[in-house]
Amino acid sequence: MKLPALLCSAVLLVPALAPRQEEKPKKKDKDDVSVTRFFQEEAERKSKEIQGSWALLDYSDPAQPPQSGAASGFATFHDVLVTMFISVDTYESRMFRAHEFTMVNASAYRYRFEGPDTLQLASVMGITNQTPDGDVDHEPSNRVYEYSATLKEGSLELRNTDSVTLTFRRVTMKEFPESALRKLEQQRSGTPHWERDEGDGDKPH
């Protein structure tokens, strides 16, 4: 006896309507979890360790060698922001002579560590003369930079993919400079005085 066509269709649909067995998600390898946790912990540790003020000691650029002792500046890391003020006397070689100029950058960036050794910056606002015509201009927001960061024993080294390297030392807490206090007193009293540069111990050179 033949089954009615409608009944045959219902019989054929039964397997399709049966509930599927869901595949169990694969468990993450313990080694992968451990490595990820290690990188996260190292990034957090570096983010805390780098906080504070740093004086620029040296600037190295294979493409544009700066003059000896020509780099100066500071970097201050706090929470998720870093402010950098950098000035470098350098030159570029031309056909018959070397053109001297000063590179200037004063900017604020958001920063984070990607893993234990990579520092990433995203500009918030600032000024720079690293422009096509060399004139000072606003640095575009969200311009990104990435450095290989070495942090140890009060020193910080930042190196980019072009081997441009900035070397800083940590600035320790100090009293307000005595020379600045004397100048303020002279200004208040109206006493004429000769202006001269007096070291306060915070300058990198």
TIRO-2110 file (N, C-alpha, C; in Angstrom, 1 decimal):
// TIRO-2110
0.9, -1.2, 0.0, N, 1, A
0.0, 0.0, 0.0, CA, 1, A
0.9, 1.2, 0.0, C, 1, A
0.5, 2.1, -0.9, N, 2, A
1.3, 3.3, -1.0, CA, 2, A
0.8, 4.3, 0.1, C, 2, A
1.8, 5.1, 0.7, N, 3, A
1.5, 6.1, 1.6, CA, 3, A
1.0, 7.3, 0.9, C, 3, A
0.0, 8.1, 1.4, N, 4, A
-0.4, 9.3, 0.8, CA, 4, A
0.8, 10.3, 0.6, C, 4, A
0.7, 11.1, -0.4, N, 5, A
1.8, 12.0, -0.7, CA, 5, A
2.1, 12.9, 0.5, C, 5, A
1.1, 13.4, 1.1, N, 6, A
1.2, 14.4, 2.2, CA, 6, A
1.9, 13.7, 3.4, C, 6, A
1.6, 12.4, 3.7, N, 7, A
2.2, 11.7, 4.8, CA, 7, A
3.7, 11.4, 4.5, C, 7, A
4.0, 11.1, 3.2, N, 8, A
5.4, 10.9, 2.8, CA, 8, A
6.2, 12.2, 3.0, C, 8, A
5.6, 13.3, 2.7, N, 9, A
6.4, 14.6, 2.9, CA, 9, A
6.6, 14.8, 4.4, C, 9, A
5.6, 14.5, 5.2, N, 10, A
5.8, 14.7, 6.7, CA, 10, A
6.9, 13.8, 7.2, C, 10, A
6.9, 12.5, 6.7, N, 11, A
8.0, 11.6, 7.1, CA, 11, A
9.4, 12.1, 6.8, C, 11, A
9.5, 12.6, 5.6, N, 12, A
10.8, 13.1, 5.1, CA, 12, A
11.2, 14.4, 5.9, C, 12, A
10.3, 15.1, 6.4, N, 13, A
10.7, 16.4, 7.2, CA, 13, A
11.1, 16.1, 8.6, C, 13, A
10.8, 14.9, 9.1, N, 14, A
11.1, 14.6, 10.5, CA, 14, A
12.5, 14.8, 10.8, C, 14, A
13.5, 14.2, 10.0, N, 15, A
14.9, 14.4, 10.4, CA, 15, A
15.3, 15.9, 10.4, C, 15, A
14.7, 16.7, 9.5, N, 16, A
15.1, 18.1, 9.4, CA, 16, A
14.6, 18.8, 10.7, C, 16, A
13.5, 18.4, 11.3, N, 17, A
13.0, 19.1, 12.4, CA, 17, A
13.6, 18.7, 13.7, C, 17, A
14.4, 17.6, 13.7, N, 18, A
15.0, 17.1, 14.9, CA, 18, A
16.0, 18.1, 15.4, C, 18, A
16.1, 18.3, 16.7, N, 19, A
17.1, 19.3, 17.2, CA, 19, A
18.5, 18.9, 17.0, C, 19, A
19.4, 19.9, 16.6, N, 20, A
20.8, 19.7, 16.3, CA, 20, A
21.6, 19.7, 17.6, C, 20, A
22.5, 18.9, 17.7, N, 21, A
23.4, 18.9, 18.8, CA, 21, A
24.5, 19.9, 18.6, C, 21, A
24.5, 20.9, 19.5, N, 22, A
25.5, 22.0, 19.4, CA, 22, A
26.9, 21.5, 19.7, C, 22, A
27.8, 22.0, 18.9, N, 23, A
29.2, 21.6, 19.2, CA, 23, A
29.8, 22.4, 20.4, C, 23, A
30.4, 21.7, 21.2, N, 24, A
31.0, 22.3, 22.4, CA, 24, A
32.2, 23.2, 22.0, C, 24, A
32.2, 24.5, 22.5, N, 25, A
33.4, 25.3, 22.2, CA, 25, A
34.7, 24.7, 22.7, C, 25, A
35.7, 24.9, 21.8, N, 26, A
37.0, 24.4, 22.2, CA, 26, A
37.6, 25.2, 23.3, C, 26, A
38.2, 24.5, 24.2, N, 27, A
38.8, 25.1, 25.4, CA, 27, A
40.1, 25.8, 24.9, C, 27, A
40.4, 27.0, 25.4, N, 28, A
41.7, 27.6, 25.1, CA, 28, A
42.8, 26.9, 25.7, C, 28, A
43.9, 26.8, 25.0, N, 29, A
45.1, 26.1, 25.5, CA, 29, A
45.6, 26.9, 26.7, C, 29, A
46.0, 26.2, 27.8, N, 30, A
46.5, 26.8, 29.0, CA, 30, A
47.7, 27.7, 28.7, C, 30, A
48.6, 27.2, 27.8, N, 31, A
49.8, 28.0, 27.5, CA, 31, A
49.4, 29.3, 26.9, C, 31, A
48.4, 29.3, 26.0, N, 32, A
48.0, 30.6, 25.3, CA, 32, A
47.4, 31.6, 26.3, C, 32, A
46.6, 31.0, 27.3, N, 33, A
46.1, 31.9, 28.3, CA, 33, A
47.2, 32.5, 29.2, C, 33, A
48.2, 31.7, 29.5, N, 34, A
49.3, 32.1, 30.4, CA, 34, A
50.1, 33.2, 29.7, C, 34, A
50.3, 33.0, 28.4, N, 35, A
51.1, 34.0, 27.6, CA, 35, A
50.4, 35.3, 27.6, C, 35, A
49.1, 35.3, 27.3, N, 36, A
48.2, 36.5, 27.2, CA, 36, A
48.2, 37.2, 28.5, C, 36, A
48.0, 36.5, 29.6, N, 37, A
48.0, 37.1, 30.9, CA, 37, A
49.3, 37.7, 31.2, C, 37, A
50.5, 37.1, 30.9, N, 38, A
51.8, 37.6, 31.1, CA, 38, A
52.0, 39.0, 30.4, C, 38, A
51.6, 39.0, 29.1, N, 39, A
51.7, 40.3, 28.4, CA, 39, A
50.9, 41.4, 29.0, C, 39, A
49.6, 41.0, 29.4, N, 40, A
48.8, 42.1, 30.0, CA, 40, A
49.4, 42.6, 31.3, C, 40, A
49.9, 41.7, 32.1, N, 41, A
50.5, 42.1, 33.4, CA, 41, A
51.7, 42.9, 33.2, C, 41, A
52.5, 42.6, 32.2, N, 42, A
53.7, 43.4, 31.9, CA, 42, A
53.4, 44.7, 31.4, C, 42, A
52.3, 44.8, 30.5, N, 43, A
51.9, 46.1, 30.0, CA, 43, A
51.4, 47.0, 31.1, C, 43, A
50.7, 46.4, 32.1, N, 44, A
50.2, 47.2, 33.2, CA, 44, A
51.3, 47.7, 34.1, C, 44, A
52.3, 46.8, 34.3, N, 45, A
53.5, 47.1, 35.1, CA, 45, A
54.3, 48.3, 34.5, C, 45, A
54.5, 48.2, 33.2, N, 46, A
55.2, 49.2, 32.5, CA, 46, A
54.5, 50.5, 32.5, C, 46, A
53.2, 50.5, 32.4, N, 47, A
52.4, 51.7, 32.4, CA, 47, A
52.5, 52.5, 33.7, C, 47, A
52.6, 51.7, 34.8, N, 48, A
52.8, 52.3, 36.1, CA, 48, A
54.2, 52.8, 36.3, C, 48, A
55.2, 52.0, 35.9, N, 49, A
56.6, 52.2, 36.1, CA, 49, A
57.1, 53.5, 35.3, C, 49, A
56.4, 53.7, 34.2, N, 50, A
56.9, 54.8, 33.3, CA, 50, A
56.4, 56.2, 33.8, C, 50, A
55.4, 56.2, 34.7, N, 51, A
54.8, 57.4, 35.1, CA, 51, A
55.8, 58.3, 35.9, C, 51, A
55.7, 59.6, 35.6, N, 52, A
56.7, 60.6, 36.2, CA, 52, A
57.3, 61.4, 35.1, C, 52, A
58.4, 62.2, 35.4, N, 53, A
59.0, 63.1, 34.5, CA, 53, A
60.4, 62.5, 34.0, C, 53, A
60.7, 62.7, 32.8, N, 54, A
61.9, 62.3, 32.2, CA, 54, A
62.6, 63.4, 31.4, C, 54, A
63.9, 63.5, 31.6, N, 55, A
64.7, 64.5, 30.8, CA, 55, A
65.4, 63.8, 29.7, C, 55, A
65.4, 64.4, 28.5, N, 56, A
66.0, 63.9, 27.3, CA, 56, A
67.5, 64.1, 27.4, C, 56, A
68.2, 62.9, 27.3, N, 57, A
69.7, 63.0, 27.4, CA, 57, A
70.3, 62.9, 26.0, C, 57, A
69.7, 62.1, 25.1, N, 58, A
70.3, 61.9, 23.8, CA, 58, A
69.3, 61.6, 22.8, C, 58, A
69.6, 62.1, 21.5, N, 59, A
68.7, 61.8, 20.4, CA, 59, A
69.6, 61.3, 19.3, C, 59, A
69.3, 60.2, 18.7, N, 60, A
70.1, 59.6, 17.6, CA, 60, A
69.2, 59.3, 16.4, C, 60, A
69.7, 59.8, 15.2, N, 61, A
68.9, 59.6, 14.0, CA, 61, A
70.0, 59.3, 12.9, C, 61, A
70.0, 58.1, 12.4, N, 62, A
71.0, 57.7, 11.4, CA, 62, A
70.9, 58.6, 10.1, C, 62, A
69.7, 59.1, 9.8, N, 63, A
69.5, 59.8, 8.6, CA, 63, A
69.9, 61.3, 8.7, C, 63, A
69.8, 61.8, 9.9, N, 64, A
70.2, 63.2, 10.2, CA, 64, A
70.9, 63.3, 11.5, C, 64, A
72.2, 63.1, 11.5, N, 65, A
73.0, 63.1, 12.7, CA, 65, A
73.0, 64.5, 13.4, C, 65, A
72.5, 64.5, 14.7, N, 66, A
72.5, 65.8, 15.4, CA, 66, A
73.8, 66.2, 15.9, C, 66, A
74.0, 67.5, 16.2, N, 67, A
75.2, 67.9, 16.8, CA, 67, A
75.4, 67.4, 18.2, C, 67, A
76.6, 67.3, 18.6, N, 68, A
76.9, 66.7, 20.0, CA, 68, A
76.2, 67.6, 21.0, C, 68, A
75.5, 67.0, 21.9, N, 69, A
74.8, 67.7, 23.0, CA, 69, A
73.7, 68.7, 22.6, C, 69, A
73.1, 68.4, 21.4, N, 70, A
72.2, 69.3, 20.8, CA, 70, A
70.7, 69.0, 21.2, C, 70, A
70.5, 67.9, 21.8, N, 71, A
69.1, 67.5, 22.1, CA, 71, A
68.7, 67.9, 23.6, C, 71, A
67.5, 68.5, 23.7, N, 72, A
67.0, 68.8, 25.1, CA, 72, A
65.5, 68.6, 25.1, C, 72, A
65.0, 68.4, 26.2, N, 73, A
63.5, 68.2, 26.3, CA, 73, A
63.1, 67.4, 27.5, C, 73, A
61.8, 67.2, 27.6, N, 74, A
61.2, 66.5, 28.8, CA, 74, A
60.0, 65.7, 28.3, C, 74, A
59.7, 64.6, 29.0, N, 75, A
58.5, 63.9, 28.8, CA, 75, A
57.9, 63.6, 30.1, C, 75, A
56.6, 63.8, 30.3, N, 76, A
55.9, 63.6, 31.6, CA, 76, A
54.8, 62.6, 31.3, C, 76, A
54.8, 61.5, 31.9, N, 77, A
53.7, 60.5, 31.8, CA, 77, A
52.8, 60.5, 33.0, C, 77, A
51.5, 60.6, 32.8, N, 78, A
50.6, 60.6, 33.9, CA, 78, A
49.3, 60.0, 33.4, C, 78, A
48.8, 59.0, 34.1, N, 79, A
47.6, 58.3, 33.8, CA, 79, A
47.7, 57.8, 32.3, C, 79, A
46.8, 58.3, 31.4, N, 80, A
46.9, 57.8, 30.0, CA, 80, A
47.5, 58.8, 29.1, C, 80, A
48.0, 60.0, 29.6, N, 81, A
48.5, 61.0, 28.8, CA, 81, A
50.0, 61.2, 29.0, C, 81, A
50.7, 61.6, 28.0, N, 82, A
52.1, 62.0, 28.1, CA, 82, A
52.3, 63.3, 27.3, C, 82, A
53.0, 64.2, 27.9, N, 83, A
53.4, 65.5, 27.3, CA, 83, A
54.8, 65.5, 26.9, C, 83, A
55.2, 65.8, 25.7, N, 84, A
56.6, 65.9, 25.3, CA, 84, A
57.0, 67.2, 24.8, C, 84, A
58.1, 67.7, 25.2, N, 85, A
58.7, 69.0, 24.7, CA, 85, A
60.1, 68.7, 24.3, C, 85, A
60.4, 68.7, 23.0, N, 86, A
61.7, 68.2, 22.5, CA, 86, A
62.2, 69.2, 21.5, C, 86, A
63.5, 69.5, 21.6, N, 87, A
64.2, 70.4, 20.7, CA, 87, A
65.6, 69.8, 20.4, C, 87, A
65.9, 69.7, 19.1, N, 88, A
67.1, 69.0, 18.6, CA, 88, A
67.8, 69.9, 17.6, C, 88, A
69.0, 70.3, 17.8, N, 89, A
69.8, 71.1, 16.8, CA, 89, A
70.4, 70.0, 15.9, C, 89, A
70.1, 70.1, 14.6, N, 90, A
70.7, 69.1, 13.7, CA, 90, A
70.9, 69.8, 12.3, C, 90, A
71.2, 69.0, 11.3, N, 91, A
71.4, 69.6, 10.0, CA, 91, A
71.1, 68.5, 8.9, C, 91, A
71.0, 69.0, 7.7, N, 92, A
70.8, 68.1, 6.6, CA, 92, A
71.8, 68.5, 5.5, C, 92, A
72.4, 67.5, 4.9, N, 93, A
73.4, 67.7, 3.9, CA, 93, A
72.8, 68.1, 2.6, C, 93, A
73.4, 69.2, 2.0, N, 94, A
73.0, 69.6, 0.7, CA, 94, A
74.1, 69.5, -0.3, C, 94, A
74.0, 70.0, -1.5, N, 95, A
75.0, 69.8, -2.5, CA, 95, A
76.3, 70.4, -2.1, C, 95, A
76.3, 71.7, -1.7, N, 96, A
77.6, 72.3, -1.4, CA, 96, A
77.8, 72.7, 0.1, C, 96, A
76.8, 72.5, 0.9, N, 97, A
76.9, 72.8, 2.3, CA, 97, A
75.9, 72.0, 3.2, C, 97, A
76.0, 72.1, 4.5, N, 98, A
75.0, 71.5, 5.4, CA, 98, A
74.1, 72.6, 5.9, C, 98, A
72.8, 72.3, 5.9, N, 99, A
71.8, 73.3, 6.3, CA, 99, A
71.5, 73.0, 7.8, C, 99, A
71.8, 73.9, 8.7, N, 100, A
71.5, 73.7, 10.1, CA, 100, A
70.1, 74.1, 10.4, C, 100, A
69.4, 73.4, 11.3, N, 101, A
68.1, 73.8, 11.7, CA, 101, A
67.7, 73.1, 13.0, C, 101, A
66.7, 73.5, 13.7, N, 102, A
66.3, 73.0, 15.0, CA, 102, A
64.9, 72.3, 14.8, C, 102, A
64.9, 71.0, 15.2, N, 103, A
63.6, 70.3, 15.2, CA, 103, A
62.9, 70.6, 16.5, C, 103, A
61.6, 70.9, 16.4, N, 104, A
60.9, 71.3, 17.6, CA, 104, A
59.6, 70.5, 17.6, C, 104, A
59.2, 69.9, 18.8, N, 105, A
58.0, 69.3, 18.9, CA, 105, A
57.5, 69.5, 20.4, C, 105, A
56.2, 69.9, 20.5, N, 106, A
55.6, 70.1, 21.8, CA, 106, A
54.2, 69.6, 21.7, C, 106, A
53.9, 68.4, 22.3, N, 107, A
52.7, 67.8, 22.0, CA, 107, A
52.2, 67.0, 23.2, C, 107, A
50.9, 66.7, 23.2, N, 108, A
50.3, 65.8, 24.2, CA, 108, A
49.8, 64.5, 23.5, C, 108, A
50.0, 63.4, 24.1, N, 109, A
49.6, 62.1, 23.4, CA, 109, A
48.9, 61.2, 24.5, C, 109, A
48.0, 60.4, 23.9, N, 110, A
47.5, 59.3, 24.7, CA, 110, A
48.5, 58.2, 24.5, C, 110, A
48.7, 57.4, 25.5, N, 111, A
49.7, 56.3, 25.3, CA, 111, A
49.2, 55.0, 26.0, C, 111, A
49.8, 53.9, 25.5, N, 112, A
49.6, 52.6, 26.1, CA, 112, A
50.7, 51.7, 25.7, C, 112, A
50.9, 50.6, 26.5, N, 113, A
51.8, 49.6, 26.1, CA, 113, A
51.1, 48.5, 25.5, C, 113, A
51.6, 48.0, 24.3, N, 114, A
51.1, 46.8, 23.7, CA, 114, A
52.1, 45.7, 24.0, C, 114, A
51.8, 44.9, 25.0, N, 115, A
52.7, 43.9, 25.4, CA, 115, A
53.8, 44.6, 26.3, C, 115, A
54.8, 43.9, 26.6, N, 116, A
55.8, 44.5, 27.6, CA, 116, A
56.8, 45.5, 27.0, C, 116, A
57.0, 45.5, 25.6, N, 117, A
58.1, 46.3, 25.1, CA, 117, A
57.7, 47.3, 24.0, C, 117, A
56.4, 47.4, 23.7, N, 118, A
56.0, 48.3, 22.6, CA, 118, A
55.1, 49.5, 23.2, C, 118, A
55.6, 50.7, 23.0, N, 119, A
54.9, 51.9, 23.5, CA, 119, A
54.2, 52.5, 22.3, C, 119, A
52.9, 52.7, 22.4, N, 120, A
52.1, 53.3, 21.3, CA, 120, A
51.6, 54.7, 21.7, C, 120, A
51.7, 55.7, 20.8, N, 121, A
51.2, 57.1, 21.1, CA, 121, A
50.2, 57.5, 20.0, C, 121, A
49.2, 58.2, 20.5, N, 122, A
48.2, 58.8, 19.6, CA, 122, A
48.1, 60.3, 20.0, C, 122, A
48.4, 61.2, 19.0, N, 123, A
48.5, 62.6, 19.3, CA, 123, A
47.1, 63.2, 19.7, C, 123, A
47.1, 64.1, 20.7, N, 124, A
45.9, 64.8, 21.1, CA, 124, A
45.9, 66.2, 20.6, C, 124, A
47.0, 66.9, 20.8, N, 125, A
47.2, 68.3, 20.3, CA, 125, A
48.7, 68.6, 20.5, C, 125, A
49.1, 69.5, 19.6, N, 126, A
50.5, 69.9, 19.7, CA, 126, A
51.0, 70.7, 18.6, C, 126, A
52.3, 71.1, 18.6, N, 127, A
52.9, 71.8, 17.5, CA, 127, A
54.2, 71.2, 17.1, C, 127, A
54.6, 71.3, 15.8, N, 128, A
55.8, 70.7, 15.3, CA, 128, A
56.2, 71.4, 14.1, C, 128, A
57.6, 71.4, 13.8, N, 129, A
58.0, 71.9, 12.6, CA, 129, A
58.5, 70.8, 11.6, C, 129, A
58.1, 69.6, 11.9, N, 130, A
58.3, 68.4, 11.0, CA, 130, A
57.3, 68.4, 9.9, C, 130, A
57.3, 69.5, 9.1, N, 131, A
56.4, 69.7, 8.0, CA, 131, A
57.1, 69.8, 6.7, C, 131, A
56.4, 69.7, 5.6, N, 132, A
57.1, 69.8, 4.3, CA, 132, A
57.9, 71.0, 4.1, C, 132, A
57.5, 72.2, 4.6, N, 133, A
58.2, 73.4, 4.4, CA, 133, A
59.0, 73.9, 5.6, C, 133, A
59.0, 73.0, 6.7, N, 134, A
59.7, 73.3, 7.9, CA, 134, A
59.2, 74.4, 8.8, C, 134, A
58.0, 74.9, 8.4, N, 135, A
57.3, 75.9, 9.3, CA, 135, A
56.6, 75.2, 10.5, C, 135, A
56.4, 75.9, 11.6, N, 136, A
55.7, 75.3, 12.7, CA, 136, A
54.2, 75.3, 12.4, C, 136, A
53.7, 74.1, 12.7, N, 137, A
52.2, 73.9, 12.4, CA, 137, A
51.6, 73.0, 13.5, C, 137, A
50.3, 73.0, 13.5, N, 138, A
49.6, 72.1, 14.5, CA, 138, A
49.9, 70.6, 14.0, C, 138, A
50.1, 69.8, 15.0, N, 139, A
50.2, 68.4, 14.7, CA, 139, A
48.8, 67.8, 14.6, C, 139, A
48.5, 67.0, 13.6, N, 140, A
47.1, 66.5, 13.4, CA, 140, A
46.8, 65.6, 14.6, C, 140, A
45.6, 65.6, 15.1, N, 141, A
45.1, 64.7, 16.1, CA, 141, A
45.1, 63.3, 15.6, C, 141, A
45.3, 62.4, 16.5, N, 142, A
45.3, 60.9, 16.2, CA, 142, A
46.4, 60.5, 15.3, C, 142, A
47.4, 61.3, 15.1, N, 143, A
48.6, 60.8, 14.4, CA, 143, A
49.3, 59.8, 15.4, C, 143, A
49.6, 58.6, 14.9, N, 144, A
50.1, 57.5, 15.7, CA, 144, A
51.6, 57.3, 15.6, C, 144, A
52.2, 56.8, 16.6, N, 145, A
53.6, 56.5, 16.7, CA, 145, A
53.8, 55.2, 17.5, C, 145, A
54.8, 54.5, 17.1, N, 146, A
55.1, 53.2, 17.9, CA, 146, A
56.6, 53.1, 18.1, C, 146, A
56.9, 52.8, 19.4, N, 147, A
58.3, 52.7, 19.7, CA, 147, A
58.6, 51.4, 20.4, C, 147, A
59.8, 50.9, 20.2, N, 148, A
60.3, 49.8, 21.1, CA, 148, A
60.8, 50.5, 22.4, C, 148, A
60.3, 50.1, 23.5, N, 149, A
60.6, 50.8, 24.8, CA, 149, A
61.4, 50.0, 25.7, C, 149, A
62.5, 50.5, 26.2, N, 150, A
63.4, 49.8, 27.1, CA, 150, A
63.4, 50.7, 28.4, C, 150, A
63.0, 50.1, 29.5, N, 151, A
62.8, 50.9, 30.7, CA, 151, A
63.5, 50.1, 31.8, C, 151, A
64.6, 50.8, 32.4, N, 152, A
65.3, 50.1, 33.5, CA, 152, A
66.2, 51.1, 34.2, C, 152, A
66.3, 50.9, 35.5, N, 153, A
67.2, 51.6, 36.4, CA, 153, A
67.2, 53.1, 36.1, C, 153, A
66.0, 53.7, 36.1, N, 154, A
66.0, 55.2, 35.9, CA, 154, A
66.2, 55.7, 34.5, C, 154, A
66.3, 54.8, 33.5, N, 155, A
66.5, 55.3, 32.1, CA, 155, A
65.4, 54.7, 31.3, C, 155, A
65.1, 55.5, 30.2, N, 156, A
64.1, 55.1, 29.3, CA, 156, A
64.6, 55.3, 27.9, C, 156, A
64.5, 54.3, 27.0, N, 157, A
65.0, 54.4, 25.6, CA, 157, A
63.8, 54.1, 24.7, C, 157, A
63.6, 55.0, 23.8, N, 158, A
62.5, 54.8, 22.8, CA, 158, A
63.1, 54.7, 21.4, C, 158, A
62.8, 53.7, 20.7, N, 159, A
63.4, 53.5, 19.3, CA, 159, A
62.3, 53.1, 18.3, C, 159, A
62.2, 53.9, 17.2, N, 160, A
61.2, 53.6, 16.2, CA, 160, A
61.8, 52.7, 15.1, C, 160, A
61.0, 52.4, 14.1, N, 161, A
61.4, 51.4, 13.1, CA, 161, A
62.5, 52.0, 12.2, C, 161, A
62.7, 53.3, 12.2, N, 162, A
63.8, 53.9, 11.4, CA, 162, A
65.1, 54.1, 12.3, C, 162, A
65.1, 53.4, 13.4, N, 163, A
66.2, 53.4, 14.4, CA, 163, A
66.5, 54.8, 14.9, C, 163, A
65.5, 55.7, 14.9, N, 164, A
65.6, 57.0, 15.6, CA, 164, A
65.4, 56.7, 17.1, C, 164, A
66.3, 57.1, 17.9, N, 165, A
66.3, 56.7, 19.3, CA, 165, A
66.4, 57.9, 20.2, C, 165, A
65.5, 57.9, 21.2, N, 166, A
65.5, 59.0, 22.2, CA, 166, A
65.8, 58.3, 23.6, C, 166, A
66.8, 58.9, 24.3, N, 167, A
67.2, 58.3, 25.6, CA, 167, A
66.9, 59.4, 26.7, C, 167, A
66.2, 58.9, 27.7, N, 168, A
65.8, 59.8, 28.8, CA, 168, A
66.3, 59.3, 30.1, C, 168, A
66.4, 60.2, 31.1, N, 169, A
66.7, 59.8, 32.5, CA, 169, A
65.6, 60.3, 33.3, C, 169, A
65.2, 59.6, 34.4, N, 170, A
64.2, 60.0, 35.3, CA, 170, A
64.6, 61.3, 36.1, C, 170, A
63.6, 62.2, 36.2, N, 171, A
63.9, 63.4, 36.9, CA, 171, A
63.3, 63.2, 38.3, C, 171, A
64.2, 63.4, 39.3, N, 172, A
63.8, 63.2, 40.7, CA, 172, A
63.2, 64.4, 41.3, C, 172, A
62.5, 64.3, 42.4, N, 173, A
61.8, 65.4, 43.0, CA, 173, A
62.9, 66.4, 43.6, C, 173, A
62.7, 67.7, 43.2, N, 174, A
63.7, 68.7, 43.7, CA, 174, A
62.9, 69.9, 44.2, C, 174, A
63.6, 70.7, 45.0, N, 175, A
63.0, 72.0, 45.5, CA, 175, A
63.0, 73.0, 44.4, C, 175, A
62.2, 74.0, 44.5, N, 176, A
62.1, 75.1, 43.6, CA, 176, A
63.5, 75.7, 43.5, C, 176, A
64.1, 76.0, 42.3, N, 177, A
65.5, 76.5, 42.2, CA, 177, A
65.7, 77.8, 43.0, C, 177, A
66.8, 77.8, 43.7, N, 178, A
67.2, 79.0, 44.5, CA, 178, A
67.4, 80.2, 43.5, C, 178, A
68.0, 80.0, 42.3, N, 179, A
68.3, 81.0, 41.4, CA, 179, A
66.9, 81.7, 40.9, C, 179, A
65.9, 80.9, 40.8, N, 180, A
64.6, 81.4, 40.4, CA, 180, A
64.0, 82.2, 41.5, C, 180, A
64.2, 81.8, 42.8, N, 181, A
63.6, 82.5, 43.9, CA, 181, A
64.3, 83.9, 44.0, C, 181, A
65.6, 84.0, 43.7, N, 182, A
66.3, 85.2, 43.8, CA, 182, A
65.8, 86.2, 42.7, C, 182, A
65.6, 85.6, 41.5, N, 183, A
65.1, 86.5, 40.4, CA, 183, A
63.7, 87.0, 40.8, C, 183, A
62.8, 86.2, 41.4, N, 184, A
61.5, 86.6, 41.7, CA, 184, A
61.6, 87.8, 42.8, C, 184, A
62.5, 87.6, 43.7, N, 185, A
62.6, 88.7, 44.8, CA, 185, A
63.1, 90.0, 44.1, C, 185, A
64.0, 89.9, 43.2, N, 186, A
64.5, 91.0, 42.5, CA, 186, A
63.4, 91.7, 41.7, C, 186, A
62.6, 90.9, 41.0, N, 187, A
61.5, 91.5, 40.2, CA, 187, A
60.5, 92.2, 41.1, C, 187, A
60.2, 91.6, 42.3, N, 188, A
59.3, 92.2, 43.2, CA, 188, A
59.8, 93.5, 43.8, C, 188, A
61.1, 93.6, 44.1, N, 189, A
61.7, 94.8, 44.7, CA, 189, A
62.0, 95.8, 43.7, C, 189, A
62.0, 95.5, 42.4, N, 190, A
62.4, 96.4, 41.4, CA, 190, A
63.9, 96.7, 41.3, C, 190, A
64.7, 95.8, 41.9, N, 191, A
66.1, 96.0, 41.8, CA, 191, A
66.6, 95.5, 40.5, C, 191, A
67.4, 96.4, 39.8, N, 192, A
67.9, 96.0, 38.5, CA, 192, A
68.9, 94.9, 38.7, C, 192, A
69.0, 94.0, 37.7, N, 193, A
69.9, 92.9, 37.8, CA, 193, A
70.2, 92.4, 36.4, C, 193, A
71.3, 91.8, 36.3, N, 194, A
71.7, 91.2, 35.0, CA, 194, A
71.1, 89.8, 34.8, C, 194, A
70.4, 89.6, 33.7, N, 195, A
69.8, 88.3, 33.4, CA, 195, A
70.9, 87.4, 33.0, C, 195, A
71.0, 86.2, 33.6, N, 196, A
71.9, 85.2, 33.1, CA, 196, A
71.3, 83.9, 33.4, C, 196, A
71.8, 82.9, 32.7, N, 197, A
71.3, 81.5, 32.9, CA, 197, A
72.0, 80.9, 34.0, C, 197, A
71.2, 80.4, 35.0, N, 198, A
71.8, 79.7, 36.1, CA, 198, A
71.2, 78.3, 36.2, C, 198, A
72.1, 77.3, 36.2, N, 199, A
71.6, 75.9, 36.2, CA, 199, A
70.8, 75.6, 37.5, C, 199, A
69.7, 74.9, 37.3, N, 200, A
68.9, 74.5, 38.4, CA, 200, A
68.9, 73.0, 38.7, C, 200, A
69.8, 72.3, 37.9, N, 201, A
69.9, 70.8, 38.2, CA, 201, A
68.9, 70.0, 37.5, C, 201, A
67.9, 70.6, 36.8, N, 202, A
66.9, 69.8, 36.1, CA, 202, A
67.2, 69.7, 34.6, C, 202, A
68.1, 70.5, 34.1, N, 203, A
68.4, 70.5, 32.7, CA, 203, A
69.1, 69.2, 32.4, C, 203, A
68.9, 68.6, 31.2, N, 204, A
69.6, 67.4, 30.9, CA, 204, A
71.0, 67.6, 30.5, C, 204, A
71.4, 68.8, 30.2, N, 205, A
72.8, 69.1, 29.9, CA, 205, A
73.4, 70.2, 30.7, C, 205, A
END
